[in-house]
Amino acid sequence: MIIVQGFIKVEPKDFAQYKRRIVLHAARVQILDGCLQYSMSEDPGIPGLIWVSERWRDIEAQAAHQRARK
């Protein structure tokens, strides 16, 4: 299993628009072969900070996701 964790920093004034985009993105990623979990959540204490958490079956599944993003 491959686990990826990180964060995205968005200007607080742009957060509402960005949030709509990441909800759609997460829905598309969650159905990919090998995706075990893909979620994003807003940090309640830091405006504009989004935590990202991913779990993939293996490195090949995670790499296919990365290639598809380009």
C-alpha positions as CSV (number, residue, x, y, z in Angstrom):
1,M,0.0,0.0,0.0
2,I,1.2,3.5,-0.8
3,I,0.2,6.4,1.5
4,V,0.5,10.0,0.4
5,Q,-0.2,12.9,2.8
6,G,0.3,16.6,2.2
7,F,-1.4,19.9,2.1
8,I,-2.5,22.6,-0.3
9,K,-2.5,26.3,0.6
10,V,-5.1,28.4,-1.0
11,E,-5.7,32.1,-0.5
12,P,-8.7,32.3,1.9
13,K,-10.6,34.6,-0.6
14,D,-10.3,31.9,-3.2
15,F,-11.2,29.0,-1.0
16,A,-14.9,28.7,-1.9
17,Q,-14.2,28.5,-5.6
18,Y,-11.3,26.1,-5.1
19,K,-13.4,23.9,-2.8
20,R,-15.9,23.2,-5.6
21,R,-13.0,22.1,-7.9
22,I,-11.5,19.7,-5.4
23,V,-14.8,18.1,-4.6
24,L,-15.2,17.2,-8.3
25,H,-11.5,16.1,-8.5
26,A,-11.8,13.9,-5.5
27,A,-14.9,12.2,-6.9
28,R,-13.0,11.4,-10.1
29,V,-9.9,10.1,-8.4
30,Q,-11.9,7.9,-5.9
31,I,-13.2,5.7,-8.7
32,L,-9.7,5.0,-10.2
33,D,-8.4,1.4,-10.2
34,G,-6.2,1.0,-7.2
35,C,-7.5,4.0,-5.3
36,L,-8.3,2.8,-1.7
37,Q,-8.9,6.3,-0.3
38,Y,-8.6,9.9,-1.5
39,S,-9.8,12.8,0.7
40,M,-9.3,16.4,1.3
41,S,-10.3,18.4,4.3
42,E,-10.1,22.0,5.4
43,D,-8.0,22.7,8.4
44,P,-10.3,24.3,11.0
45,G,-7.6,26.5,12.5
46,I,-5.7,27.7,9.4
47,P,-7.8,29.6,6.8
48,G,-7.1,28.3,3.3
49,L,-5.2,25.2,4.3
50,I,-6.4,21.9,2.8
51,W,-5.1,18.5,4.1
52,V,-4.8,15.8,1.4
53,S,-4.7,12.1,2.2
54,E,-4.4,9.3,-0.3
55,R,-4.1,5.5,-0.1
56,W,-3.2,3.4,-3.2
57,R,-3.1,-0.3,-3.7
58,D,0.5,-0.1,-5.1
59,I,3.0,2.2,-6.7
60,E,1.7,1.4,-10.2
61,A,-1.8,2.7,-9.3
62,Q,-0.4,5.8,-7.7
63,A,1.9,6.4,-10.7
64,A,-1.0,6.0,-13.2
65,H,-2.9,8.7,-11.3
66,Q,0.1,11.0,-11.4
67,R,0.5,10.5,-15.2
68,A,-3.2,11.2,-15.8
69,R,-2.9,14.6,-14.1
70,K,-0.4,15.9,-16.6
